[in-house]
Amino acid sequence: MGQLSIIFIIGFLCLFSYELPASVEKISIVPRLFWHIILTFIPILISYLISSVAPRFLNSEKSIGKFLESRFGTIRLLLEVLCLGTFLCNLYLLDLLEFINIHLSFFPFIELRQSIALLPLMISLIGVKLVFHSMSQGDDVRYGELLSFHIKFLLIPLIPLLIYLTTLDILDRLPDSVLEFLVKHPYLFIGLLLPVLAGAYIFAPLLMRFMWKTKALTDVVLKERLEELTKKSQTKYKDIVVWQTGSLLIANAAVAGTLHWNRRIFITDTLLKYFTDDQIETIVAHELGHIRFKHIPTYVLFSCLYLVSYPVFLILIEQPILKLLPTTLLENYPIISSAGSLLFFILYFVFGFRYISRRFEYQADLYAVSLTNKPEAFISALERLALFNNIPKYVRRIVESFNTHPSIHRRIEFVNRFIKNDVGIMRFYDYLLETKILIILLPIFITVILILIF
């Protein structure tokens, strides 16, 4: 599920790094709209064909059935990447942004107007997800609930970005003297984004409660056990709430909020219905581990480091390389101008962030079994989570590198190492080296930026 947001944000970056041509011609709306629709629905059509053919082989002994079953996650990932590819075709080959600016020119806010171009990517990603969910869950799910879930899931990373675009639209209406000052001091734009980024983490619980249907935990016995667990871990939080997933049967738990006065622990109704109290206790203890080791503030720090390291990359690496390339090449292939920035984003967030995230998951797993002293209950909980959420237990490492969580198989192996008192996992009892490096790098990059500017 996690890679959908990353692909969506990559599409967002591609869109707003795209430079409109100097001359704009009137575009015939019917044929251009036809091809935009065709490209948008190509990944969905391929997904549907695979979902129609695959069940005939998955239950057979044929080698192709075993191949499809073992590569199910990879196929879905490739189709989601294809969604991004067709979106880029819409953007660069069919001038999607130009098409929107011409036919929606009556909308005065330029940045927000251009964000409408994300709609084809959003439709493709949700369509692929719906088809694959139908393939794995059958007809029990209500598609209205599923559609609403995925729309909200994509909106979560988009809302802070839309707030930032609104800010840019407002700034664009400021006097010319103010705009000239901002152009001379581009680092101020980073300062504008920082409050949006911090607010997204601080007020995440309120956003989640607004977007998802929740209710108070009414199971008195379980609530008392969880309260005792939080006291044992010395964790401060505001409330434990139950997320209503309806027919989706999503088994999950989460912690949201960097400050204890608005921090909430979320558990889904599926956990309450199908998991034992011991299993739920270990799952919540895992979430408490994220709080104990300050993983959420570290994610904020990681995001802030991107904001201050990207200008260094832009000034010292990308711009000198672009100056070496022929001007005609950059004019004919505008995607080259943004390729370096996109590559930096992918390496930073898709590989760097997710590597750290997987390490944090191991750390939270260790905390869960240490706090509860119920490793067997946690192992059984992991197995049931894989069953309900349709997560394969075994994942190839190359596919796992795109995921925020290690595979279920490797997480169980890690817990078994705890049971055997493996000294190799002792480093997970303290703040990881990756966190310490982030704390050191942030002031270094800020200093470098100040030197480059002044």
ChimeraX attribute file (.defattr): number of C-alpha atoms within 10 A of each C-alpha:
attribute: neighborCount
match mode: 1-to-1
recipient: residues
	/A:1	11
	/A:2	13
	/A:3	16
	/A:4	20
	/A:5	17
	/A:6	18
	/A:7	20
	/A:8	23
	/A:9	18
	/A:10	17
	/A:11	23
	/A:12	17
	/A:13	15
	/A:14	21
	/A:15	21
	/A:16	13
	/A:17	16
	/A:18	17
	/A:19	16
	/A:20	13
	/A:21	11
	/A:22	5
	/A:23	5
	/A:24	11
	/A:25	9
	/A:26	9
	/A:27	14
	/A:28	9
	/A:29	11
	/A:30	9
	/A:31	10
	/A:32	16
	/A:33	14
	/A:34	11
	/A:35	13
	/A:36	20
	/A:37	13
	/A:38	14
	/A:39	20
	/A:40	26
	/A:41	21
	/A:42	17
	/A:43	24
	/A:44	25
	/A:45	16
	/A:46	15
	/A:47	22
	/A:48	19
	/A:49	12
	/A:50	17
	/A:51	17
	/A:52	12
	/A:53	10
	/A:54	17
	/A:55	15
	/A:56	10
	/A:57	16
	/A:58	17
	/A:59	11
	/A:60	11
	/A:61	9
	/A:62	10
	/A:63	11
	/A:64	13
	/A:65	17
	/A:66	15
	/A:67	12
	/A:68	17
	/A:69	17
	/A:70	16
	/A:71	16
	/A:72	15
	/A:73	16
	/A:74	16
	/A:75	15
	/A:76	16
	/A:77	18
	/A:78	12
	/A:79	20
	/A:80	25
	/A:81	18
	/A:82	18
	/A:83	31
	/A:84	24
	/A:85	17
	/A:86	22
	/A:87	27
	/A:88	20
	/A:89	16
	/A:90	23
	/A:91	22
	/A:92	20
	/A:93	10
	/A:94	16
	/A:95	18
	/A:96	23
	/A:97	22
	/A:98	21
	/A:99	22
	/A:100	15
	/A:101	18
	/A:102	14
	/A:103	12
	/A:104	14
	/A:105	12
	/A:106	10
	/A:107	11
	/A:108	10
	/A:109	16
	/A:110	17
	/A:111	18
	/A:112	19
	/A:113	17
	/A:114	20
	/A:115	18
	/A:116	14
	/A:117	22
	/A:118	18
	/A:119	12
	/A:120	20
	/A:121	25
	/A:122	22
	/A:123	16
	/A:124	25
	/A:125	28
	/A:126	22
	/A:127	23
	/A:128	23
	/A:129	22
	/A:130	18
	/A:131	19
	/A:132	18
	/A:133	18
	/A:134	16
	/A:135	17
	/A:136	12
	/A:137	14
	/A:138	9
	/A:139	10
	/A:140	10
	/A:141	15
	/A:142	11
	/A:143	15
	/A:144	8
	/A:145	14
	/A:146	20
	/A:147	15
	/A:148	13
	/A:149	17
	/A:150	18
	/A:151	15
	/A:152	15
	/A:153	19
	/A:154	18
	/A:155	17
	/A:156	16
	/A:157	15
	/A:158	17
	/A:159	14
	/A:160	18
	/A:161	20
	/A:162	15
	/A:163	14
	/A:164	21
	/A:165	20
	/A:166	16
	/A:167	16
	/A:168	17
	/A:169	16
	/A:170	12
	/A:171	13
	/A:172	15
	/A:173	11
	/A:174	10
	/A:175	9
	/A:176	10
	/A:177	9
	/A:178	12
	/A:179	14
	/A:180	10
	/A:181	11
	/A:182	14
	/A:183	12
	/A:184	10
	/A:185	11
	/A:186	12
	/A:187	16
	/A:188	13
	/A:189	14
	/A:190	13
	/A:191	11
	/A:192	13
	/A:193	19
	/A:194	17
	/A:195	12
	/A:196	16
	/A:197	16
	/A:198	18
	/A:199	14
	/A:200	21
	/A:201	18
	/A:202	21
	/A:203	16
	/A:204	20
	/A:205	20
	/A:206	16
	/A:207	15
	/A:208	18
	/A:209	15
	/A:210	10
	/A:211	15
	/A:212	17
	/A:213	13
	/A:214	18
	/A:215	14
	/A:216	11
	/A:217	17
	/A:218	10
	/A:219	9
	/A:220	9
	/A:221	10
	/A:222	17
	/A:223	15
	/A:224	11
	/A:225	14
	/A:226	19
	/A:227	15
	/A:228	12
	/A:229	19
	/A:230	17
	/A:231	11
	/A:232	11
	/A:233	17
	/A:234	11
	/A:235	14
	/A:236	17
	/A:237	20
	/A:238	13
	/A:239	15
	/A:240	19
	/A:241	20
	/A:242	21
	/A:243	26
	/A:244	17
	/A:245	18
	/A:246	15
	/A:247	13
	/A:248	19
	/A:249	19
	/A:250	19
	/A:251	23
	/A:252	18
	/A:253	19
	/A:254	16
	/A:255	22
	/A:256	24
	/A:257	23
	/A:258	25
	/A:259	16
	/A:260	15
	/A:261	11
	/A:262	17
	/A:263	22
	/A:264	24
	/A:265	20
	/A:266	25
	/A:267	25
	/A:268	20
	/A:269	23
	/A:270	20
	/A:271	24
	/A:272	17
	/A:273	10
	/A:274	14
	/A:275	17
	/A:276	14
	/A:277	17
	/A:278	18
	/A:279	23
	/A:280	22
	/A:281	24
	/A:282	29
	/A:283	26
	/A:284	23
	/A:285	27
	/A:286	28
	/A:287	23
	/A:288	27
	/A:289	26
	/A:290	22
	/A:291	23
	/A:292	18
	/A:293	20
	/A:294	15
	/A:295	21
	/A:296	19
	/A:297	18
	/A:298	18
	/A:299	17
	/A:300	18
	/A:301	17
	/A:302	21
	/A:303	18
	/A:304	18
	/A:305	19
	/A:306	18
	/A:307	19
	/A:308	21
	/A:309	19
	/A:310	18
	/A:311	21
	/A:312	17
	/A:313	14
	/A:314	15
	/A:315	13
	/A:316	12
	/A:317	12
	/A:318	19
	/A:319	13
	/A:320	11
	/A:321	13
	/A:322	15
	/A:323	10
	/A:324	8
	/A:325	12
	/A:326	9
	/A:327	11
	/A:328	9
	/A:329	11
	/A:330	14
	/A:331	13
	/A:332	9
	/A:333	11
	/A:334	17
	/A:335	18
	/A:336	16
	/A:337	20
	/A:338	18
	/A:339	14
	/A:340	18
	/A:341	19
	/A:342	18
	/A:343	12
	/A:344	17
	/A:345	19
	/A:346	16
	/A:347	13
	/A:348	17
	/A:349	17
	/A:350	21
	/A:351	16
	/A:352	15
	/A:353	18
	/A:354	22
	/A:355	20
	/A:356	20
	/A:357	18
	/A:358	19
	/A:359	17
	/A:360	25
	/A:361	20
	/A:362	22
	/A:363	25
	/A:364	25
	/A:365	29
	/A:366	24
	/A:367	24
	/A:368	25
	/A:369	22
	/A:370	19
	/A:371	20
	/A:372	18
	/A:373	13
	/A:374	16
	/A:375	22
	/A:376	17
	/A:377	20
	/A:378	25
	/A:379	22
	/A:380	16
	/A:381	22
	/A:382	19
	/A:383	17
	/A:384	18
	/A:385	20
	/A:386	17
	/A:387	13
	/A:388	17
	/A:389	15
	/A:390	13
	/A:391	15
	/A:392	17
	/A:393	17
	/A:394	13
	/A:395	21
	/A:396	12
	/A:397	11
	/A:398	9
	/A:399	13
	/A:400	18
	/A:401	17
	/A:402	20
	/A:403	21
	/A:404	21
	/A:405	20
	/A:406	24
	/A:407	21
	/A:408	19
	/A:409	16
	/A:410	15
	/A:411	20
	/A:412	22
	/A:413	13
	/A:414	18
	/A:415	23
	/A:416	15
	/A:417	15
	/A:418	19
	/A:419	15
	/A:420	9
	/A:421	11
	/A:422	12
	/A:423	9
	/A:424	9
	/A:425	15
	/A:426	12
	/A:427	11
	/A:428	18
	/A:429	13
	/A:430	9
	/A:431	15
	/A:432	15
	/A:433	10
	/A:434	13
	/A:435	19
	/A:436	11
	/A:437	10
	/A:438	17
	/A:439	14
	/A:440	10
	/A:441	16
	/A:442	18
	/A:443	13
	/A:444	14
	/A:445	19
	/A:446	17
	/A:447	13
	/A:448	14
	/A:449	18
	/A:450	10
	/A:451	9
	/A:452	12
	/A:453	11
	/A:454	5
